[in-house]
Structures are given as structure tokens and as C-alpha cells.
Amino acid sequence: MEFTTESELKAHLIQTSPHFRSLSVQIETYKKLIDELESKAHLTADDEMEEHRLKKLKLQAKDEMRQMMARYQPEPVS
């Protein structure tokens, strides 16, 4: 199956892959938690450590999603 846009591929994987769907939910959760921390006027040292941890987890989940999406992309013809 070939997808013309990245958003079509994401939508397909969210519908067909429980793991991809789980990663998508995790990313949204991390975004919300990061936004909550960033909305504070002052962050404690613990808040800053938590923000850093959440950003790393979000990035790891995004990287894994990109790897999964790359498996569905057609190989370029030389």
C-alpha cells in the first residue's frame, strides 16, 4: 500500500497498529504534561528534571514512530 502524504500514513498506522497508536497517545500525554510544567511561572529543580525527562521520552516515542513509518515508505528508484 502506498501513501501520498505523511499524515495519510500516520492515520493508517494509528488505525492498524496498536503499538503505533500507543506511541501516539504517549506523545500527546507527554505534550500535555510538558505544557503544564512550562505554564508555571517558576520551575523548581524537580520540575526542571521532570520536564527534561518528559521531553526525552517524547522524543524517543517520536523516533520510534518515524522508524515505523520509514518501513512503509517506498524505496527510491535509482
C-alpha positions in Angstrom: 0.0 0.0 0.0 1.4 3.4 -0.9 0.6 6.6 0.9 0.9 10.1 -0.7 1.3 12.1 2.5 2.9 11.6 5.9 -0.5 12.3 7.5 -2.2 9.5 5.5 0.5 7.1 6.6 0.1 8.2 10.3 -3.7 7.8 10.1 -3.3 4.3 8.6 -0.8 3.2 11.2 -2.9 4.6 14.1 -5.8 2.5 12.8 -3.9 -0.7 12.1 -1.0 -0.8 14.6 -1.8 -0.9 18.3 1.8 -0.1 19.1 1.9 3.0 16.8 -1.5 4.1 18.3 0.0 3.7 21.8 3.0 5.8 20.9 0.8 8.5 19.5 -1.2 8.6 22.8 2.0 8.7 24.8 3.3 11.7 22.8 0.1 13.6 23.4 0.3 12.8 27.1 3.9 14.0 27.3 2.9 17.2 25.4 0.2 18.0 27.9 2.5 17.3 30.9 5.3 19.4 29.4 2.8 22.3 28.6 1.6 22.2 32.2 5.2 22.5 33.5 6.1 25.2 31.1 3.0 27.2 32.1 4.3 27.6 35.6 5.8 31.0 36.5 8.8 29.3 38.2 10.1 25.8 37.9 11.7 24.0 40.8 14.7 21.9 40.3 12.5 18.8 40.4 10.1 20.4 37.8 13.1 21.1 35.5 14.3 17.5 35.8 10.8 16.2 35.1 10.4 18.5 32.1 13.7 17.2 30.7 12.7 13.6 31.4 9.3 14.1 29.6 11.0 15.7 26.6 13.4 12.8 26.3 10.5 10.3 26.5 8.5 12.3 23.9 11.5 12.3 21.5 12.1 8.6 21.9 8.4 7.9 21.1 8.6 10.2 18.1 11.8 8.5 16.9 10.1 5.1 17.2 7.1 6.3 15.2 9.4 7.7 12.5 11.2 4.3 12.3 7.9 2.5 11.9 6.8 5.0 9.2 10.1 4.6 7.3 9.3 0.9 6.9 6.2 1.8 4.9 7.9 4.3 2.6 8.8 3.0 -0.9 12.5 2.7 -1.6 13.7 5.4 -4.0 14.5 4.1 -7.5 18.0 4.9 -8.8 
